[in-house]
Amino acid sequence: MLNLSLLANVLFQNDSGGGFFAGVFGLFYMVCWLAFVILIIAGFWKTFEKAGQPGWAAIIPFYNIYILLKIAGRPGWWLILFFVPLVNLIVYIILSIDVAKSFGKDALYGIILLWLFSAIGYLILGFGDAEYEGPAAA
């Protein structure tokens, strides 16, 4: 004979509803992450368009860095430097400063907002009143 209380204990033992809350937290985290990614893409897209480049380039990995190099006036072969550990940090700082100067901002804007807080910095560049003045490093 089947003992239903024993079956219920085996199926639901030590279950205090934590799985449900973990699922809700996971869903909430995923939605927040997706919103953050969409904001980053929107900032890059508008920044690229202001510089006369195709906005869709913001969603293509590595090509978007190549476009940033063009916007800043740096040579395309610098893309290779992004694959060298520690060198990529220095190159990205230089690129951030050059992109900031290309939009009429100072080096501090490039270091703080485009390198450290790039999501915010590119949103401000893309949707703000900054105008592309041409490649700064050219």
C-alpha positions, 0 to 999 in steps of 0.5 A: 500500500502506498503511504502518501505522507511518506511520499510527500516527505520524500518529494518536499523534504527541506523545501522551504520555498527557497527555490521560488525566491531564487527563481524570482531573484534570478529573473529580476537580476536578468531583467536588470542586466538586460536593461543595463546592456540596452542602455550601453548599446543605446549610448554607443549607438547614438555616439557612433551616429553623432560621429558619422559612423553606422549606429549598428556597429555598436552591437558587433563585437570587436568592430565597435572597438575598431569604429571607436579607433576611427572616431578617435583618429587612431590606426586600425591595427591598434585593435590587435593591442586589445588582445595583449593583457595589461597593454589593453588597459593602457590603450583603452585609457588612451582611446577614451581620452581621444574619444572625449577630445573628439567630442570637445571634452577634456581628458578627465572626462575621458578617464572618469566617464568613458573609461571608469563609468563608460555606460554613463559616459557614452550615454551622455555623449550620445544623448547630450549636447556634445558634437563630434569635432573630428578625430582628436589623434589625427 
